[in-house]
Amino acid sequence: MVDKQPQTSSKEIQAVLQAQGASVSARTIRRHLNEIKRYGRRPRRTPLLTQRHKKARLQFAKMYMSKPKSFWENILWTDETKIELFGKAHHSSVYRKRNEAYKEKNTVPTVKYGGGSMMFWGCFAASGTGCLECVQGIMKSEDYQRILGRTVEPSVRKLGLRPRSWVFQQDNDPKHTSKSTQKWMATKRWRVLKWPAMSPDLNPIEHLWRDLKIAVGKRRPSNKRDLEQFAKEEWSKIPGERCKKLIDGYRKRLISVIFSNGCATKY
């Protein structure tokens, strides 16, 4: 039953068995499932992929499987992320005595609705992190173009990407694919990687966003000015070895997509 419907609960299994004349406790059912290596876990959150999305992801993986490592090392990976001023704590546990749960040292302060947040655009390559820009207000196509105009070429030079052969990566957000942005990019003559929709697991920058949020959270910014400053400082501190490792293992992502027939992967 759980192999066919993994989200079936022990109570639901118990009800089915009772209807068939077998009286078994839910605890016994859970214990038996554990014995056959089926454990209750929270389901991972993944993008909602249609058959069209899966097909595009599969085509992307197969198309680029044969590319050498040098190709991936010459890509400028980009994305946006939101960082909350008082976001969720990244510490999963606290060691305390009984009845001391609400002592100040054992708590993590939170603010309703996160206390505000800031959107950031960033980029990186195998050699390290590039620019990190704070996005003011709601980003529109024109704002996106201005950010790229300020940051992309300085980042390309800083990261030592090969002139005239480096590749620009972005997802399919409407402001990235709008007619005005496409026209603007055409004037720049950048080589743009054709990206499959709904594929955050194919962009290694997602791992760096997590690193950044943990690092900024540990510094506990008290206002948006601190948040922006800490984010830029921590982004610049991300080791080049971390970036290189993410790109060195990129082929494994493509293999995972092919193995899953275009479905979401562990990345």
N, C-alpha and C positions, 0 to 999 in steps of 0.2 A: 504493500500500500504506500509506504513512504518513498519507495523508488519511483513509483508512478506519479505520486502527488507529495513532493517533499514538504509542503507546508501543512500537511495533515497533522493535527495535534494528537497527543496521546488520549485525550478525552474523546475525540472523534473516533479513534481506533477502538476504544473501549465500547462506545455505543454500537459500532458495527458488529463487534464480537458478541455483545449481549444479545443483539437481534438474531444471531446465529446460535444462541444457546450456550455461549461460553462466558463464564464470569471471571474476569481478570481485572485487577486494579490498574489504574493509570500508572502507578509507580512501577509495577511489575513490567508493564509494557515499555516504559522508558529504560528500565534496567536491561531488558532483553535487546532493545535497539542498540544500546551502548555495547553490549556483548558482541553484536555483529557489526560493530564499527559504524553505527549511525548515531550521530550526536546532534543535539539541538543547538543551533547557532543562529545568530541574527543574519538574515539574508543581506548580501551585498547590494548596494544601490548602484544601478547601471542605467545608462541612457536607454530610452525607449526606441529600439531599432525596428524599423520596418524591413520587409524583404528587399526593398530598393536600397536601403542603407547597408544591409548585409552584403548585397551583391557588389556595391561600390567599394566597400571595405576590402572584400576579397580580391577584387580586381586590382586595387591599390597594392595590396600585399604581394600578389603574384608579379605585378609589373616591376616592383622595386626590389624583389628578393635577390636578384643577381647584381645589384649595385655594390661596388666596393666600399669599404669603410671610409675611404677618402671622400666619397660623395656625401655621406652623412656628416662628415667633419666640416664640410664647406657650406652647411645650411645655417641660416640665422633663424632660430626658432622663436616664435613670438606668441603672446597671449595677453589677456587681461584677467585680473582677479580682484575680488573685494576682500578687504581686511577690516574687521570690526574693531572698534576702539576697545570695547570690553567683550571680546569674543569668548567662546567656550574655552574652558581651561584645557590645556594639552596634557596636564598631569592626570593620569588615570586613577591614582590612589594617594592617600595620605596616611602616614603611620601615626596613630593617636591612641590615647587611653580611652576606655569605656566612659561614656557620658561626657566626653569633651568634644563632641562633634561640632558644637557651635562656638568653640573658642576661636578667636580671630585668626590665630596662626594656622588653624586647621580648616579654614574656609577660603573660598575664592570669591571675591566680590564681583557681582554682576550688575548690570544696569538694564532696565527694561528696553527692549528692542535693540540691545547691543550698544546703546549709548552713542550711536552714530557709526559711520563707516566711511572708508575711502576706497575708490577704485584706482588700480594701478595697471599700467601697461609696461611690460618688460620683455627683454629678449636675451638670448644666450646662444652660445655655440659650444663646440667641443672644447675650446680653449678657455672658456670662462663665461662670466656674466657680462652683458652689455649694459645699456642704459635702462633705468627704471624711471618712469614718468608717472606723476600723480595726475589723474583725470579729474578735471574740474566740471562738476555738474554731469548731465547726461551726455555721453559722447555721441556725436553725430558724425556723418561721413566727413564733413569738413574738419572737425576736431581731430578725427583719426588721421587724416592726411597731414595736418599740421604737426602732430606728434611724430609721425613717420619721417617727415621732412627734417625735424630737429634731431632725431635719434638714430635712424637706421645707418646712414653713412658713417657717422662717428663710431658707432658700434662695430661696423664692418672693419674699419681701420684698426680700432683697438684690439679686436679679436683676431686680426691677421688672416681674414678670409681672402681667398684668391680673387684678385680684381677681375671683373668681367665674367667670372664663372661661378660666383657664389649664388646661392639659391635662397629666396625669401619664402618663409612658411607662415601661413596664417590660416585660421579656421574660416568657416563659411558664415560668419555673422553678417547680417544684412549691411552693416556699415562698411564691412570689408569687401563685399561683393557688389556694392551699388555701382551704377553706371559712372557716377562722378569719380569714385575711387578707382575703378578700372581704367578710366581715361587718364587719371592723374598718374597711375602706376605706369601706363604705357609711355608717358613722357619721360619717366625715369629709366625705362628700359631694363627693369629688374626681371630676373628669371623667377617666376612665382611657381611654387610647388602646387600641383593640382591636388586638392585635399578632399578626402571623403567626409561627408557630413556626419555629425554625431560620433566623432572619434577622438575624445579627449585622451583615451588610453594610448593613442598613437603619438601623442605629443609629450615628450619627456619633460617639458617645462612644468607639467603638473606636479612632478616630484619636488621641483625647486620651490614652487608656491607653498607646498606643505612645509618645507624646511624654513622658508621665510616666515610663515605665520607662527610657527613654534618659537623661532628666535625672537620675533617682535613681541609675542605674548609673554615671554620670560622677562622682558624689560618693562612690562606693565606701563605703557604710555598712558598719560592722564588726560591728554587732549589731542586734537587732530594734528597740531603742529608737531608734537612729539611723535605721533604715529608716522607721519611722513618722513621725519628725520630718521627715526629708528629703522624704518623699512629700507630707506636708501643705504643706510650704513650696513645693515645686515645683508642686503643684496650684494653689496660690493665685497663682503667677507666670505661669501660662498666659495669654497676652494675649487680651483681649476680641476683638481683630481675628481671631484664629485661630478662636474660637468662632463669630463672625458669618459668616466665610467658609464654614465647614462647613454652616451652616444656609441661607445664601444659595443654595448649590448643591444643596439637597436634592432639588429636582424632577428633577435629572439621575439620581439614584438610582432614582427611580420609572420614568423612561424606560428605564433599563438593564434593570430587572426585566421590563418589558413587552417590550422588544426581545429578551430572552433567553427569553421565554415562561415566566417564573417560576424559571428556573435561577439559580445563583449568579452574582454580578457581580464586577467588578474592585474594588468598594468593600469 
